[in-house]
Amino acid sequence: MSRILSPKQSFAGLAAVFAAFFFAAGAPTPLLSLRQQEWGFSAVMLSVAFSIYAIGLLATLLVGGSLSDHMGRRPVMLMALCGELVSMVVFMLAPSIGWVIVARALQGLATGLATSAFNAAIAEHAPPHLKKLAGGVAGASVAGGLGLGALATGAAVQFTPDANTLIFAILTAAMVLAVVFVSLTGETVVKVPGALRSLAPRLSLPVHIRSEFGAGIPVHIAGWMFPAFFLGLSPVVLRLHFGLDGGLVAGFTAFLGPFAAAVAGFFFARHPARHSTLVGLSLIFAGIIVVFLGVGERWLPAMWIGAVLGGIGFGGSFGGQLRLIAPHIAPQQRAGVFAGIYTAAYLAFSLPVIIAGQLAPLLGLVPTVLAYAAALMAFAAVGIIIQAKRLRQDTAYAAA
């Protein structure tokens, strides 16, 4: 298949472009807190503005998750980048929370289209000696992008007069450059008929991976609820419970967990996938306990320590799950399977935050955080039990 860039260049560049999508997704976290103060919208609207992104992403994954298996990776990645470019412009010019919600919805749709196509393309462009790391690289792009986006935007809120325009002008330019870069990458799959039929909402899971996929659902729920707390709820907790409304502290708090996950993903990639998943879940369990203690005692350093612990766990568990499944997928099934994985992940990323946003005015902020932490711990505990059982089965099978 014709190409201009080498597979190694494409692999590194596509991982960076994929991270840029999630940098842009993390960027609104400190900005939404600032806009709430300036525009005076409710906590419910704040949770809607956060969660509409994930809802749009889920909708696109369900409808277009397998599209690149039929049309090719490059055309779908370019469509996603064009959609992301439009959303960046809307963010930059948005005069009200309504337009911010429109921008977030567009961003979610574009990222959903990008997610399965980029995951598949990164795996297919990976040099032979990096094939086993491809899943970890994709996971690190997601987590690292989210964290760096929140941190950079928080610093811009703190130190510049118009953080919104600055951040989204830079991201608009970055998306233009990304369109050029992706246009120069090679196509990795042969186009096959059925693109229109693939748009029927469904998840494509080959029979031989369904057991592993099902065992990973509690892992994804616990893992993705953790960064969702920091990206969706921590700005409100910091402002209303801690009395802190600075952009930098909000951005730094949201940054720690995802960035720790990105770094940890590379470390865990050197270890067996099942062990990584199990250790990661244990760290998520411990991390959310420390986070809640920090909230209850109004001790911010404890929240940060918990964010790092749980973030490391998220990097290990999510990357481990990708590595347990990715080697068993045929090329023409990759996008559809990744769509299924990220559908589970983003349901966990969005629905609990929406529910928490509705409960906070009724129960109070701290009881809502306690309920959120308890639910996360319950899914982590179930995941630990399931993964420990499967580890024993793996060990027995290997010994047989």
Order of alpha helices (4+ residues) and beta strands (2+ residues): alpha-alpha-alpha-alpha-alpha-alpha-alpha-alpha-alpha-alpha-alpha-alpha-alpha-alpha
